Amino acid sequence: MYESARALINWNSAFQGVFLYYRNRERNSLGGMQAKIVVACKAITIFYVVLQTSCEFDEERFRRDIIRPEAA
């Protein structure tokens, strides 16, 4: 799954944005490998839901659900 996460980060802007969010957030930023594992886990969850419900992947909703504004 790690290799597929690398491919998702390189070729899909939604997953790349999530990777960069976890990598560069102010509080509790993750290392490169940790952020890729998070992306892999999220990809597994998304693939499962898409296959079970036959819904389409909504990139905007995915970003909105993951990326939270930083607390002031």
Residue frames as qw, qx, qy, qz and C-alpha x, y, z in Angstrom:
[[0.000, 0.885, 0.466, 0.000, 0.00, 0.00, 0.00],
 [0.354, -0.693, 0.095, 0.620, 2.93, 2.31, 0.61],
 [0.325, -0.053, 0.586, 0.740, 3.86, 2.22, -3.08],
 [0.073, 0.642, 0.666, 0.372, 0.29, 2.97, -4.13],
 [0.237, -0.873, -0.277, 0.325, 0.23, 5.89, -1.68],
 [0.362, -0.437, 0.327, 0.756, 3.37, 7.26, -3.34],
 [0.203, 0.280, 0.685, 0.641, 1.65, 7.01, -6.72],
 [0.088, -0.810, -0.577, -0.055, -1.48, 8.71, -5.39],
 [0.316, -0.769, -0.060, 0.552, 0.60, 11.55, -3.95],
 [0.318, -0.258, 0.485, 0.772, 2.43, 12.02, -7.25],
 [0.046, 0.214, 0.722, 0.656, -0.58, 11.80, -9.59],
 [0.233, -0.702, -0.640, -0.209, -3.67, 12.91, -7.64],
 [0.089, 0.514, -0.163, 0.837, -3.91, 16.50, -6.44],
 [0.653, -0.595, -0.105, -0.455, -6.41, 15.67, -3.66],
 [0.917, -0.299, -0.161, 0.209, -4.15, 13.08, -2.06],
 [0.566, 0.312, -0.170, 0.744, -1.12, 15.29, -2.60],
 [0.192, -0.652, 0.042, -0.732, -2.88, 18.11, -0.75],
 [0.815, -0.535, -0.086, -0.205, -3.71, 15.83, 2.17],
 [0.860, -0.006, -0.187, 0.474, -0.13, 14.57, 2.28],
 [0.322, 0.448, -0.144, 0.821, 1.22, 18.12, 2.36],
 [0.478, -0.678, -0.054, -0.556, -1.32, 19.08, 5.02],
 [0.892, -0.440, -0.091, 0.044, -0.19, 16.32, 7.38],
 [0.771, 0.155, -0.113, 0.607, 3.46, 16.98, 6.55],
 [0.285, 0.354, -0.071, 0.888, 3.40, 20.75, 7.12],
 [0.407, -0.770, -0.375, -0.317, 0.69, 21.44, 9.69],
 [0.064, -0.741, 0.367, -0.558, 1.65, 23.61, 12.66],
 [0.583, -0.434, 0.556, -0.403, 0.76, 21.24, 15.49],
 [0.750, -0.097, 0.651, -0.067, 1.88, 17.62, 15.38],
 [0.568, 0.629, -0.380, -0.369, 3.32, 17.61, 11.87],
 [0.948, -0.067, 0.311, 0.013, 4.24, 14.16, 10.62],
 [0.315, -0.486, 0.650, 0.492, 7.39, 12.87, 8.97],
 [0.399, 0.369, -0.542, -0.641, 7.40, 11.89, 5.31],
 [0.249, 0.004, -0.964, -0.095, 6.91, 8.17, 5.89],
 [0.107, 0.336, 0.755, -0.552, 4.20, 8.76, 8.52],
 [0.391, 0.459, 0.037, -0.797, 2.27, 11.09, 6.22],
 [0.400, 0.249, -0.728, -0.498, 2.45, 8.54, 3.39],
 [0.118, -0.147, -0.968, 0.168, 1.07, 5.84, 5.68],
 [0.260, 0.429, 0.480, -0.720, -1.82, 8.15, 6.63],
 [0.441, 0.411, -0.339, -0.722, -2.54, 8.69, 2.92],
 [0.291, 0.103, -0.926, -0.216, -2.45, 4.91, 2.34],
 [0.046, 0.287, 0.858, -0.423, -4.93, 4.30, 5.19],
 [0.355, 0.485, 0.207, -0.772, -7.25, 6.99, 3.88],
 [0.390, 0.327, -0.624, -0.593, -7.03, 5.53, 0.36],
 [0.132, -0.080, -0.988, 0.030, -8.03, 2.09, 1.68],
 [0.182, 0.433, 0.644, -0.604, -11.05, 3.61, 3.42],
 [0.384, 0.499, -0.118, -0.768, -12.09, 5.56, 0.34],
 [0.306, 0.217, -0.825, -0.423, -11.67, 2.58, -2.00],
 [0.013, -0.206, -0.951, 0.231, -13.76, 0.43, 0.34],
 [0.274, 0.508, 0.450, -0.681, -16.60, 2.95, 0.58],
 [0.372, 0.457, -0.384, -0.711, -16.63, 3.59, -3.18],
 [0.262, 0.105, -0.922, -0.264, -16.79, -0.15, -3.89],
 [0.020, 0.292, 0.887, -0.358, -19.46, -0.88, -1.27],
 [0.233, 0.618, 0.444, -0.605, -21.79, 2.02, -2.06],
 [0.507, 0.437, 0.557, 0.492, -21.07, 2.51, -5.78],
 [0.013, 0.959, 0.161, -0.235, -20.75, 6.25, -5.20],
 [0.620, 0.634, -0.069, 0.458, -18.31, 8.49, -6.99],
 [0.606, -0.291, -0.226, 0.705, -15.20, 9.94, -5.37],
 [0.038, 0.953, 0.213, 0.214, -15.80, 13.61, -4.56],
 [0.626, 0.225, -0.245, 0.705, -12.43, 15.32, -4.39],
 [0.091, -0.582, 0.097, -0.802, -13.76, 18.53, -2.86],
 [0.762, -0.539, -0.083, -0.349, -15.60, 16.71, -0.06],
 [0.895, -0.058, -0.262, 0.356, -12.49, 14.61, 0.62],
 [0.391, 0.363, -0.237, 0.812, -10.37, 17.73, 1.09],
 [0.361, -0.587, 0.014, -0.724, -13.02, 19.45, 3.21],
 [0.872, -0.424, -0.177, -0.166, -13.36, 16.44, 5.54],
 [0.850, -0.035, -0.221, 0.477, -9.60, 16.06, 6.06],
 [0.402, 0.262, -0.143, 0.866, -8.02, 19.50, 6.08],
 [0.335, -0.802, -0.476, 0.134, -9.05, 21.49, 9.11],
 [0.159, 0.846, -0.120, 0.495, -8.22, 25.16, 9.70],
 [0.514, 0.079, -0.578, 0.629, -5.56, 25.71, 12.34],
 [0.401, -0.784, -0.457, 0.121, -6.78, 26.83, 15.73],
 [0.211, 0.784, -0.101, 0.575, -5.87, 30.44, 16.47]]
